[in-house]
């Protein structure tokens, strides 16, 4: 399943960003908002934002968004640490 949003041209023109950055910035904003509302997990939000774990964690910190850290994230971190 895929979803395409239609944003009116007047809104796109009002966004104070270079045209080539608008798509990516909107994805970042949507990912942060959905994560902050606990509607997406960290992994899915970072996938939507098209960022790696570190980059998305940095983005959350810049936006002063509290990172949700539960048993799933703990297991991921432990699995990662075991591979090191």
C-alpha positions as CSV (number, residue, x, y, z in Angstrom):
1,X,0.0,0.0,0.0
2,X,1.2,3.5,-0.8
3,X,-0.3,6.9,0.0
4,X,0.2,10.1,-2.0
5,X,-0.7,13.4,-0.4
6,X,-1.9,16.3,-2.4
7,X,-0.6,19.6,-1.1
8,X,-2.0,22.8,-2.8
9,X,0.4,24.8,-4.8
10,X,-0.2,27.9,-2.7
11,X,1.0,25.9,0.4
12,X,4.1,24.6,-1.4
13,X,5.0,28.1,-2.5
14,X,4.6,29.4,1.1
15,X,7.1,27.0,2.5
16,X,10.3,28.9,3.0
17,X,12.7,26.3,1.7
18,X,14.4,25.7,-1.7
19,X,12.1,23.6,-3.9
20,X,14.5,20.6,-3.9
21,X,14.3,20.3,-0.1
22,X,10.6,20.5,0.4
23,X,9.8,16.8,-0.1
24,X,12.5,15.6,2.3
25,X,11.7,18.2,4.9
26,X,8.0,17.3,4.8
27,X,8.9,13.6,5.3
28,X,11.0,14.6,8.3
29,X,8.2,16.6,9.8
30,X,5.6,13.9,9.3
31,X,8.0,11.2,10.8
32,X,8.7,13.3,13.9
33,X,5.1,14.2,14.4
34,X,3.9,10.6,14.1
35,X,6.6,9.3,16.3
36,X,6.0,12.0,19.0
37,X,2.3,11.0,19.1
38,X,3.4,7.3,19.4
39,X,1.7,6.5,16.1
40,X,4.9,5.1,14.6
41,X,7.8,3.3,16.2
42,X,11.3,4.7,16.1
43,X,12.2,2.3,13.3
44,X,9.2,3.0,11.1
45,X,9.5,6.8,11.7
46,X,13.2,6.8,10.7
47,X,12.3,4.7,7.7
48,X,9.7,7.3,6.7
49,X,12.2,10.1,7.2
50,X,14.7,8.1,5.1
51,X,17.4,8.4,7.8
52,X,19.6,6.0,9.7
53,X,19.1,5.5,13.5
54,X,21.7,8.0,14.4
55,X,20.4,10.7,12.1
56,X,16.8,10.3,13.2
57,X,17.9,10.3,16.9
58,X,19.7,13.6,16.2
59,X,16.6,15.0,14.5
60,X,14.4,14.1,17.5
61,X,16.9,15.8,19.8
62,X,16.9,18.9,17.6
63,X,13.2,19.0,17.8
64,X,13.2,18.4,21.6
65,X,11.1,15.2,21.0
66,X,11.4,12.7,23.8
67,X,12.6,9.3,22.5
68,X,10.4,6.4,23.5
69,X,12.5,3.6,24.7
70,X,10.8,0.3,25.4
71,X,11.7,-3.4,25.5
72,X,11.8,-3.6,21.7
73,X,14.4,-0.8,21.5
74,X,16.4,-2.4,24.3
75,X,16.4,-5.8,22.5
76,X,17.6,-4.0,19.3
77,X,20.4,-2.3,21.2
78,X,21.5,-5.5,23.0
79,X,21.5,-7.4,19.7
80,X,23.6,-4.7,18.1
81,X,26.0,-4.6,21.1
82,X,26.5,-8.4,20.9
83,X,27.6,-8.1,17.3
84,X,30.4,-5.7,18.2
